[in-house]
Amino acid sequence: MRLAGRSGYAMARTHPDAPAAVPGVPESRGAHMHRQFRLSFVLSITALAASTSCDQGPAGAGGESATSVETTSVTVFGERLLLYMEYPHLVRGQPGRFLAHLTVLATGEPVRSGSVTLEIGSATVGVDAPKREGLFIPEGSFPEPGRFPARLIVQSGQAEETLDLGEVVVHETAAAAAKAAESRGEGEPPDAVPFLMEQQWKLRLLLARAEAQTLSRRLIVPARALAPEGASAVVSSPVGGRLVAPPSGALPRTGEEVEAGQVLGLVEPPLGASELGQLRALDLEFDLKALDVIRTLGESDARLRYAERERERIGKLRAEGLSTQQQLDQAEQNLAVARNESEAAARMKDSLDSLLESRRSGTGETFAAVRQLPLAAPITGRVVEVRRVQGESVGPNDAVFRILDSSQVWIEGRVLEFDLPLIREAPDAVANFAAIPGRRFDLLGASGGRPYVGQEVDASSRTLLIRYAMQNADGAVRPGMLAELEIATGRVEAAVVIPKAAVVMDQGLPAAYVMLEGELFQKRELELGIQDGDLVEVRRGLEPGEHVATRGAYVIKLAALSPASFGAGHVH
């Protein structure tokens, strides 16, 4: 977006980089008014003399000298950059200096490095580095008069963009330039506030564009976050006994994630006399079975060795014709049966060895392991409380763990019964948490769903429950947090919307500061409409497309109240 230049409204320059005056071009009425405004705050005679001497332009042809620096300017809003450029009314063949102030729109910072190229028609001038932060000064002359399309090409590590400057006029003579300057001279706009680019950069001033948007009327009620039904579970011991570690090796700690069905611990009930007797009987039976397996393995190995020798003997006799084929077949069959029996016995021995190892390590399914009762997680979530330690005795129904699933939370608010007509069947809403500044949580769509509206009015508060479900994948919202619930009650197609940060209260009335050009703002009194979160409707005082100050707006207000406190003129 390009703002038209206002000849003479740029602050009078008090530095050697100011665009040189065109010989014979008079000072505009606007520049004269602006300088008188500035000088009224100068208290030092020395400063006044310096300002007057610095305002002198270079000598013109035939000994003429310009009485002041006369410039024109252009302000361009790009996608990433803001350009405010001042330059003299151009005359064919005479040098021109272009003061290009470049600001990064997203941060309010000056462009600190890079190069700029200014194209006016077929002529090109450029500079490879800024003279100082934010200020680039390409210089050059133009051989042909006329109206030429112009653009500024910026290449920097902070941003790269080509800015359209519209048409730039190169005049045939100084007289033509003077006439153009006089025609553009205008009075000071009402409530104008000069504010230098250097001051804007110090503040990291930010701007916002006034534009049409759809806003929602909202009913604001107090609310809080809760864990949904079924999202919190307490794991208790079914019987009394000793708490021991699960097969994974350790009890879970507070903060650990667990899965539904995961064994968190084991409870080992105490043994009675009869149970001890059963345990000894089982151990004896196991030992006898082990001996039987060892005996079976020995017998099968012996039969296998005998069958192998018999097969070898019958095979030799058959080769000499001293035995029959039937005898050889029988010997091979006996060998195959012996091998199968030996392999089966070996597998039994392997199983026995595994059981014996488990028995020695205490992890096998002995009678002691069978009597250990598991404590399993009923839900997936995070352990938020562990009330017992390993080896501690627990009683029947004693709580051992508490698990919370906070991947989804409920936002519950209470609406006055008199406001019920404002609530539609399924209104959308936004939740704001004082503990989470800068974030607004949308409570409808994929992350929410239809709200639940209570069926009973509380007799004491005369309010009705309204509840929204909210996905909480990052865990930012904790159950128990207090919130403000903004329930939509209608929509408005607002013609002009600005951020709430752009509104400054001035003597009790809302106002905003509009950038007329790069270094000139204007206070606008506003008539505000509805507010939706960080946005506010403007019914009167602004037009779509205008840019208002957001961060730094209050400092511009102070500059309007006390211009002398903010200085005058540039320091570069």
C-alpha positions as CSV (number, residue, x, y, z in Angstrom):
1,M,0.0,0.0,0.0
2,R,1.4,3.5,-0.9
3,L,0.5,6.7,0.9
4,A,0.7,9.9,-1.1
5,G,3.6,12.1,-0.3
6,R,2.8,15.4,1.4
7,S,5.2,18.1,0.4
8,G,6.7,20.0,3.3
9,Y,5.2,17.8,6.1
10,A,8.4,15.9,6.6
11,M,10.3,17.4,9.5
12,A,12.9,20.0,8.5
13,R,16.3,18.2,8.4
14,T,19.1,19.5,10.5
15,H,21.8,17.2,9.1
16,P,24.1,17.2,6.1
17,D,22.2,14.2,4.6
18,A,19.0,16.1,3.9
19,P,18.0,16.2,0.3
20,A,19.4,19.2,-1.4
21,A,17.1,22.0,-2.3
22,V,16.4,22.7,-5.9
23,P,17.6,26.2,-6.7
24,G,14.6,28.6,-7.1
25,V,12.1,26.2,-5.4
26,P,10.3,28.1,-2.6
27,E,9.4,26.6,0.8
28,S,5.8,25.3,1.0
29,R,3.3,26.7,3.5
30,G,3.2,23.3,5.2
31,A,7.0,23.3,5.8
32,H,6.9,26.8,7.1
33,M,4.1,26.0,9.6
34,H,5.9,22.9,10.7
35,R,9.2,24.7,11.3
36,Q,7.5,27.4,13.3
37,F,5.9,24.7,15.4
38,R,9.2,23.1,16.0
39,L,11.1,26.4,16.8
40,S,8.6,27.4,19.4
41,F,10.0,24.7,21.7
42,V,13.7,25.7,21.2
43,L,14.9,27.3,24.3
44,S,18.6,27.8,23.4
45,I,19.7,30.6,21.2
46,T,22.6,28.5,20.1
47,A,20.4,25.6,19.1
48,L,18.1,28.0,17.2
49,A,21.1,29.5,15.3
50,A,22.4,26.0,14.5
51,S,18.9,24.9,13.3
52,T,18.6,28.0,11.1
53,S,22.0,27.6,9.5
54,C,21.5,23.9,8.9
55,D,18.2,24.6,7.1
56,Q,20.0,26.6,4.4
57,G,20.1,24.9,1.0
58,P,23.0,24.9,-1.3
59,A,23.6,28.0,-3.5
60,G,21.6,27.9,-6.7
61,A,22.6,29.1,-10.2
62,G,23.3,32.8,-10.5
63,G,24.0,33.2,-6.7
64,E,20.4,32.3,-5.7
65,S,20.0,30.2,-2.6
66,A,17.0,28.2,-1.4
67,T,15.6,29.4,1.9
68,S,14.9,25.9,3.2
69,V,15.1,22.3,2.4
70,E,12.1,21.5,0.2
71,T,11.3,17.8,-0.2
72,T,8.5,15.5,-1.2
73,S,8.0,12.0,0.3
74,V,6.3,8.7,-0.2
75,T,5.3,6.0,2.2
76,V,4.8,2.4,1.0
77,F,3.5,-0.6,3.0
78,G,4.8,-3.8,1.5
79,E,4.3,-7.4,2.7
80,R,7.3,-7.3,4.9
81,L,8.7,-3.8,4.9
82,L,7.6,-0.2,5.5
83,L,9.3,2.4,3.3
84,Y,9.4,6.1,4.1
85,M,11.4,8.0,1.5
86,E,12.1,11.7,1.1
87,Y,13.7,13.3,-1.9
88,P,13.8,16.7,-3.6
89,H,11.5,17.6,-6.5
90,L,13.6,16.2,-9.3
91,V,14.9,18.4,-12.1
92,R,16.5,17.0,-15.2
93,G,20.3,16.7,-14.9
94,Q,20.5,17.8,-11.3
95,P,21.6,15.4,-8.6
96,G,19.0,14.0,-6.2
97,R,19.5,12.4,-2.8
98,F,16.9,9.9,-1.6
99,L,16.5,9.3,2.1
100,A,15.0,5.8,2.3
101,H,13.9,4.7,5.8
102,L,13.2,1.0,5.9
103,T,11.4,-0.8,8.8
104,V,10.6,-4.5,9.2
105,L,6.8,-4.5,9.7
106,A,6.7,-7.7,11.8
107,T,9.1,-6.4,14.5
108,G,9.3,-2.6,14.2
109,E,13.1,-2.8,13.8
110,P,15.1,-0.9,11.2
111,V,16.8,-2.7,8.3
112,R,20.4,-2.9,9.5
113,S,22.2,-4.3,6.5
114,G,21.8,-5.1,2.8
115,S,21.5,-3.0,-0.3
116,V,18.8,-1.0,-2.1
117,T,18.3,-0.3,-5.8
118,L,16.1,2.6,-6.9
119,E,14.7,2.2,-10.5
120,I,13.0,5.3,-12.0
121,G,12.1,4.5,-15.6
122,S,15.3,3.2,-17.2
123,A,17.6,5.0,-14.8
124,T,19.0,3.1,-11.8
125,V,20.7,4.3,-8.6
126,G,21.6,2.3,-5.6
127,V,23.7,1.8,-2.5
128,D,25.3,-1.3,-1.1
129,A,24.9,-0.6,2.6
130,P,23.0,1.7,4.9
131,K,24.6,4.9,6.1
132,R,23.3,3.8,9.5
133,E,20.6,1.5,10.8
134,G,17.4,1.9,8.8
135,L,18.7,4.7,6.5
136,F,19.8,4.1,2.9
137,I,20.8,7.1,0.7
138,P,21.0,6.3,-3.0
139,E,22.0,9.4,-5.1
140,G,21.9,10.2,-8.8
141,S,20.6,12.4,-11.6
142,F,18.1,11.7,-14.3
143,P,18.7,12.9,-17.9
144,E,15.2,12.9,-19.2
145,P,12.1,14.7,-17.9
146,G,8.7,13.1,-17.6
147,R,6.6,10.7,-15.4
148,F,8.3,7.4,-14.8
149,P,7.3,4.2,-12.9
150,A,9.5,3.7,-9.9
151,R,10.3,0.9,-7.6
152,L,12.8,0.2,-4.8
153,I,14.4,-3.2,-4.6
154,V,15.6,-4.2,-1.1
155,Q,17.9,-7.1,-0.5
156,S,18.7,-7.8,3.2
157,G,19.1,-10.7,5.5
158,Q,16.1,-9.3,7.5
159,A,13.8,-9.1,4.5
160,E,13.8,-9.0,0.7
161,E,11.1,-7.2,-1.2
162,T,10.4,-5.0,-4.2
163,L,8.3,-1.9,-3.3
164,D,6.2,-0.1,-5.9
165,L,6.6,3.6,-5.6
166,G,4.1,4.6,-8.3
167,E,5.0,7.4,-10.6
168,V,8.0,9.8,-10.0
169,V,8.1,13.1,-11.8
170,V,11.4,14.5,-13.3
171,H,10.8,18.2,-14.1
172,E,12.2,19.9,-17.1
173,T,13.3,23.1,-15.2
174,A,13.6,24.3,-11.6
175,A,10.7,26.6,-12.3
176,A,8.5,23.6,-13.1
177,A,9.7,21.9,-9.9
178,A,8.9,25.1,-7.9
179,K,5.4,25.3,-9.4
180,A,4.8,21.6,-8.5
181,A,6.0,22.2,-4.9
182,E,3.6,25.2,-4.5
183,S,0.7,23.3,-5.9
184,R,1.3,20.5,-3.3
185,G,1.8,22.8,-0.3
186,E,-1.0,22.3,2.2
187,G,-1.8,23.3,5.7
188,E,-1.0,21.2,8.7
189,P,-3.7,18.5,9.2
190,P,-5.6,18.8,12.5
191,D,-4.3,16.8,15.5
192,A,-1.1,16.0,13.6
193,V,1.7,14.4,15.6
194,P,5.2,14.4,14.1
195,F,7.1,11.2,15.2
196,L,10.5,10.5,13.7
197,M,11.5,7.1,12.3
198,E,14.4,7.0,14.8
199,Q,11.9,7.3,17.6
200,Q,9.7,4.6,16.1
201,W,12.7,2.3,15.9
202,K,13.6,2.8,19.5
203,L,10.1,1.8,20.5
204,R,9.9,-1.1,18.0
205,L,6.6,0.5,17.0
206,L,4.1,-1.8,15.4
207,L,1.3,-0.9,13.0
208,A,-2.0,-2.7,12.2
209,R,-4.2,-2.3,9.2
210,A,-7.9,-1.4,9.7
211,E,-10.0,-3.8,7.7
212,A,-13.4,-5.5,7.6
213,Q,-13.9,-8.6,9.6
214,T,-16.6,-10.7,11.1
215,L,-16.8,-10.4,14.9
216,S,-18.8,-12.2,17.5
217,R,-20.9,-10.7,20.3
218,R,-19.9,-12.6,23.4
219,L,-21.3,-13.2,26.8
220,I,-18.4,-13.5,29.3
221,V,-18.9,-15.7,32.4
222,P,-16.5,-17.1,35.0
223,A,-15.4,-20.7,34.4
224,R,-12.9,-23.4,35.5
225,A,-11.2,-26.4,34.0
226,L,-12.1,-29.9,35.2
227,A,-11.0,-33.4,34.4
228,P,-13.8,-35.1,32.4
229,E,-15.7,-38.0,33.8
230,G,-13.6,-41.2,33.5
231,A,-10.3,-39.2,33.1
232,S,-9.2,-39.8,36.7
233,A,-8.8,-43.2,38.4
234,V,-7.6,-44.4,41.8
235,V,-5.8,-47.8,41.9
236,S,-6.6,-49.6,45.2
237,S,-5.5,-53.0,46.6
238,P,-8.2,-55.6,46.5
239,V,-6.8,-57.4,49.6
240,G,-4.4,-56.8,52.4
241,G,-0.8,-57.7,51.9
242,R,2.7,-56.6,50.9
243,L,3.3,-54.3,48.0
244,V,6.0,-55.6,45.6
245,A,7.4,-54.4,42.3
246,P,5.7,-55.4,39.0
247,P,7.5,-57.6,36.4
248,S,8.9,-54.5,34.8
249,G,11.1,-54.1,37.9
250,A,10.0,-51.0,39.8
251,L,6.8,-49.1,40.9
252,P,5.9,-46.2,38.7
253,R,6.8,-42.7,40.0
254,T,4.8,-39.5,40.0
255,G,4.8,-38.0,36.5
256,E,5.3,-41.2,34.6
257,E,3.0,-42.1,31.7
258,V,1.2,-45.4,32.0
259,E,-1.0,-47.4,29.6
260,A,-4.4,-48.9,30.3
261,G,-3.9,-52.5,31.5
262,Q,-0.3,-51.9,32.5
263,V,0.7,-53.7,35.8
264,L,1.8,-51.1,38.2
265,G,2.5,-53.3,41.2
266,L,1.7,-56.6,42.9
267,V,0.1,-57.3,46.3
268,E,1.3,-60.4,48.1
269,P,-1.2,-61.6,50.7
270,P,0.2,-63.2,53.9
271,L,0.4,-67.0,54.1
272,G,-1.5,-69.1,56.6
273,A,-0.5,-72.6,58.0
274,S,-2.6,-74.5,55.4
275,E,-1.1,-72.4,52.6
276,L,2.4,-73.1,53.8
277,G,1.6,-76.9,53.9
278,Q,0.3,-76.7,50.3
279,L,3.5,-74.8,49.3
280,R,5.7,-77.6,50.7
281,A,3.6,-80.3,49.1
282,L,3.9,-78.5,45.7
283,D,7.7,-78.2,46.1
284,L,8.0,-81.9,46.9
285,E,5.8,-82.8,44.0
286,F,8.0,-80.6,41.7
287,D,11.1,-82.3,43.0
288,L,9.7,-85.8,42.3
289,K,8.7,-84.8,38.8
290,A,12.2,-83.5,38.2
291,L,13.7,-86.8,39.2
292,D,11.2,-88.6,36.9
293,V,12.2,-86.4,34.0
294,I,15.9,-87.1,34.6
295,R,15.3,-90.9,34.7
296,T,13.2,-90.8,31.5
297,L,15.9,-88.8,29.7
298,G,18.6,-91.4,30.7
299,E,16.5,-94.3,29.6
300,S,15.7,-92.7,26.2
301,D,19.4,-92.0,25.6
302,A,20.3,-95.6,26.4
303,R,17.6,-97.0,23.9
304,L,18.9,-94.6,21.3
305,R,22.5,-95.8,21.6
306,Y,21.3,-99.4,21.4
307,A,19.2,-98.8,18.4
308,E,22.1,-97.1,16.6
309,R,24.4,-100.0,17.2
310,E,21.8,-102.5,16.2
311,R,21.1,-100.6,12.9
312,E,24.8,-100.6,12.2
313,R,25.2,-104.4,12.8
314,I,22.1,-105.4,10.7
315,G,23.4,-103.1,7.9
316,K,26.7,-104.9,7.7
317,L,25.1,-108.4,7.8
318,R,22.7,-107.4,5.0
319,A,25.6,-106.2,2.9
320,E,27.2,-109.7,3.2
321,G,23.8,-111.5,2.6
322,L,23.6,-112.8,6.1
323,S,20.4,-110.9,7.1
324,T,17.1,-110.2,5.5
325,Q,15.6,-106.9,4.2
326,Q,12.9,-107.2,6.8
327,Q,15.4,-107.3,9.7
328,L,17.1,-104.1,8.3
329,D,13.7,-102.3,8.0
330,Q,12.9,-103.2,11.6
331,A,16.2,-102.0,12.9
332,E,15.7,-98.6,11.1
333,Q,12.2,-98.3,12.6
334,N,13.5,-99.0,16.1
335,L,16.2,-96.3,15.6
336,A,13.6,-93.7,14.5
337,V,11.4,-94.4,17.5
338,A,14.4,-94.2,19.8
339,R,15.4,-90.8,18.4
340,N,11.9,-89.4,18.9
341,E,11.8,-90.6,22.5
342,S,15.2,-89.1,23.1
343,E,14.2,-85.7,21.6
344,A,11.0,-85.6,23.7
345,A,12.9,-86.4,26.8
346,A,15.4,-83.6,26.0
347,R,12.7,-81.1,25.6
348,M,11.2,-82.1,29.0
349,K,14.7,-81.6,30.5
350,D,15.0,-78.1,29.0
351,S,11.6,-77.2,30.4
352,L,12.7,-78.5,33.8
353,D,15.9,-76.5,33.7
354,S,13.9,-73.3,32.9
355,L,11.6,-73.9,35.8
356,L,14.4,-74.6,38.1
357,E,16.1,-71.3,37.1
358,S,12.9,-69.3,37.6
359,R,12.5,-71.0,40.9
360,R,16.0,-70.0,42.0
361,S,15.5,-66.3,40.8
362,G,12.0,-66.0,42.3
363,T,10.3,-65.0,39.0
364,G,8.7,-68.3,38.0
365,E,5.1,-69.2,38.4
366,T,5.5,-70.9,41.7
367,F,2.9,-71.0,44.3
368,A,4.2,-67.7,45.7
369,A,3.8,-66.0,42.2
370,V,0.3,-67.3,41.8
371,R,-0.8,-65.7,45.0
372,Q,0.5,-62.2,44.0
373,L,-2.4,-60.1,42.8
374,P,-1.7,-57.5,40.1
375,L,-2.6,-53.8,40.4
376,A,-3.4,-52.7,36.8
377,A,-3.9,-49.2,35.4
378,P,-7.6,-48.8,34.4
379,I,-6.9,-45.8,32.1
380,T,-4.1,-44.4,30.0
381,G,-2.6,-41.2,31.6
382,R,0.0,-39.8,34.0
383,V,0.6,-41.0,37.5
384,V,-0.1,-37.9,39.7
385,E,0.1,-39.6,43.1
386,V,1.9,-42.6,44.6
387,R,0.8,-43.3,48.2
388,R,2.8,-46.4,49.0
389,V,6.4,-47.6,48.6
390,Q,7.7,-51.0,47.7
391,G,7.6,-53.5,50.6
392,E,5.0,-51.5,52.5
393,S,1.9,-53.3,53.8
394,V,-1.4,-52.2,52.4
395,G,-4.9,-53.0,53.6
396,P,-8.0,-53.9,51.6
397,N,-9.2,-51.0,49.4
398,D,-6.2,-48.9,50.3
399,A,-5.5,-46.3,47.5
400,V,-2.0,-46.9,46.1
401,F,-1.9,-44.9,42.8
402,R,-3.9,-42.1,41.3
403,I,-3.9,-41.6,37.5
404,L,-5.1,-38.6,35.5
405,D,-5.7,-38.3,31.7
406,S,-5.5,-34.6,30.9
407,S,-5.5,-35.0,27.1
408,Q,-9.0,-33.6,27.2
409,V,-10.5,-31.2,29.8
410,W,-13.9,-29.8,30.5
411,I,-14.4,-26.0,30.7
412,E,-17.4,-25.4,32.9
413,G,-19.1,-22.0,33.3
414,R,-22.3,-20.8,34.8
415,V,-24.8,-18.5,33.0
416,L,-27.4,-16.4,34.6
417,E,-30.9,-17.6,33.9
418,F,-31.7,-14.1,32.6
419,D,-29.0,-14.6,29.9
420,L,-30.3,-17.9,28.6
421,P,-32.2,-16.3,25.7
422,L,-28.9,-15.1,24.3
423,I,-27.5,-18.6,24.1
424,R,-28.2,-20.5,20.9
425,E,-28.5,-24.3,20.8
426,A,-24.8,-24.9,20.2
427,P,-22.9,-21.6,20.6
428,D,-19.2,-21.5,20.0
429,A,-17.0,-20.1,22.7
430,V,-13.4,-19.1,23.6
431,A,-11.7,-19.7,26.9
432,N,-9.0,-17.4,28.4
433,F,-6.8,-18.3,31.3
434,A,-5.1,-15.8,33.4
435,A,-2.3,-18.3,34.0
436,I,-1.8,-18.7,30.2
437,P,-1.6,-15.1,28.8
438,G,-1.6,-14.6,25.1
439,R,-3.5,-17.7,24.2
440,R,-7.2,-18.1,23.4
441,F,-8.7,-21.6,23.2
442,D,-11.4,-22.3,20.7
443,L,-14.0,-24.6,22.2
444,L,-15.8,-25.7,19.1
445,G,-15.0,-27.6,15.9
446,A,-12.6,-30.5,15.8
447,S,-11.3,-29.6,19.3
448,G,-14.6,-29.3,21.0
449,G,-18.0,-30.4,19.9
450,R,-21.5,-29.5,21.1
451,P,-21.6,-28.0,24.6
452,Y,-23.7,-29.5,27.4
453,V,-26.2,-27.1,28.9
454,G,-27.5,-28.0,32.3
455,Q,-31.2,-28.7,32.9
456,E,-31.5,-27.2,36.4
457,V,-31.0,-23.6,37.7
458,D,-29.1,-23.4,40.9
459,A,-31.5,-22.0,43.5
460,S,-28.9,-19.9,45.3
461,S,-26.9,-18.4,42.4
462,R,-29.7,-18.4,39.8
463,T,-27.2,-19.8,37.2
464,L,-27.2,-22.7,34.8
465,L,-24.2,-24.9,34.0
466,I,-22.7,-24.8,30.5
467,R,-19.8,-27.2,29.7
468,Y,-17.4,-27.4,26.7
469,A,-15.0,-30.2,26.0
470,M,-11.5,-29.1,24.8
471,Q,-8.6,-31.1,23.5
472,N,-5.5,-30.5,25.5
473,A,-2.8,-32.4,23.7
474,D,0.1,-30.2,24.9
475,G,-1.1,-30.3,28.5
476,A,-1.1,-26.5,28.8
477,V,-4.5,-26.4,30.7
478,R,-4.5,-28.1,34.1
479,P,-7.7,-29.2,35.8
480,G,-8.6,-26.7,38.5
481,M,-7.4,-23.6,36.5
482,L,-9.8,-20.6,36.6
483,A,-10.9,-19.1,33.2
484,E,-13.1,-16.6,31.5
485,L,-15.6,-18.2,29.1
486,E,-16.6,-16.0,26.2
487,I,-19.8,-17.4,24.7
488,A,-20.8,-16.2,21.2
489,T,-24.3,-14.7,21.2
490,G,-24.3,-13.3,17.6
491,R,-22.2,-12.2,14.7
492,V,-21.5,-8.7,13.3
493,E,-20.0,-7.9,9.8
494,A,-17.8,-5.0,11.0
495,A,-16.6,-2.6,8.3
496,V,-13.6,-1.5,10.3
497,V,-11.8,-3.6,12.9
498,I,-8.5,-2.9,14.7
499,P,-6.6,-4.5,17.5
500,K,-7.6,-3.5,21.0
501,A,-3.9,-2.5,21.6
502,A,-4.4,0.4,19.1
503,V,-7.0,2.1,21.2
504,V,-5.7,4.8,23.6
505,M,-7.9,6.6,26.1
506,D,-7.6,10.3,25.8
507,Q,-9.5,12.3,28.4
508,G,-11.8,9.4,28.9
509,L,-12.5,9.0,25.2
510,P,-11.1,6.3,22.9
511,A,-8.7,7.4,20.2
512,A,-6.2,5.9,17.8
513,Y,-3.1,7.3,16.0
514,V,-3.2,6.9,12.2
515,M,0.0,7.0,10.2
516,L,-0.6,9.7,7.5
517,E,3.0,9.2,6.3
518,G,6.2,7.7,7.6
519,E,6.9,10.4,10.2
520,L,3.4,12.0,10.7
521,F,0.5,10.6,12.7
522,Q,-2.9,11.9,13.3
523,K,-5.1,11.4,16.4
524,R,-8.6,10.1,15.5
525,E,-11.4,10.0,18.0
526,L,-13.2,6.7,17.7
527,E,-16.7,5.4,18.2
528,L,-16.3,1.8,19.2
529,G,-18.6,-1.1,18.7
530,I,-18.4,-4.7,20.0
531,Q,-15.1,-6.3,21.2
532,D,-14.2,-9.8,20.2
533,G,-11.1,-11.0,22.0
534,D,-8.2,-8.8,21.0
535,L,-10.2,-7.1,18.2
536,V,-12.6,-4.2,18.4
537,E,-15.1,-2.7,16.0
538,V,-14.7,0.9,15.0
539,R,-18.0,2.5,13.9
540,R,-16.6,6.0,13.3
541,G,-13.2,7.6,13.0
542,L,-11.3,5.2,10.7
543,E,-11.5,4.1,7.1
544,P,-10.6,0.6,5.9
545,G,-7.0,0.4,4.8
546,E,-5.6,3.0,7.2
547,H,-2.7,1.9,9.4
548,V,-2.8,2.6,13.2
549,A,-0.1,2.3,15.8
550,T,-0.5,-0.6,18.3
551,R,2.8,-1.1,20.2
552,G,4.0,2.4,21.0
553,A,0.6,4.2,20.5
554,Y,0.7,5.6,24.1
555,V,4.2,7.1,23.5
556,I,2.8,8.9,20.4
557,K,0.1,10.3,22.6
558,L,2.8,11.6,25.0
559,A,4.6,13.1,22.0
560,A,1.4,14.9,21.0
561,L,1.0,16.3,24.5
562,S,4.7,17.4,24.9
563,P,6.4,17.7,21.5
564,A,9.5,19.4,23.0
565,S,10.2,16.3,25.2
566,F,10.7,14.2,22.1
567,G,13.0,16.6,20.2
568,A,12.8,17.9,16.7
569,G,14.9,17.1,13.6
570,H,16.9,14.1,12.8
571,V,20.2,12.9,14.3
572,H,21.6,11.3,11.2
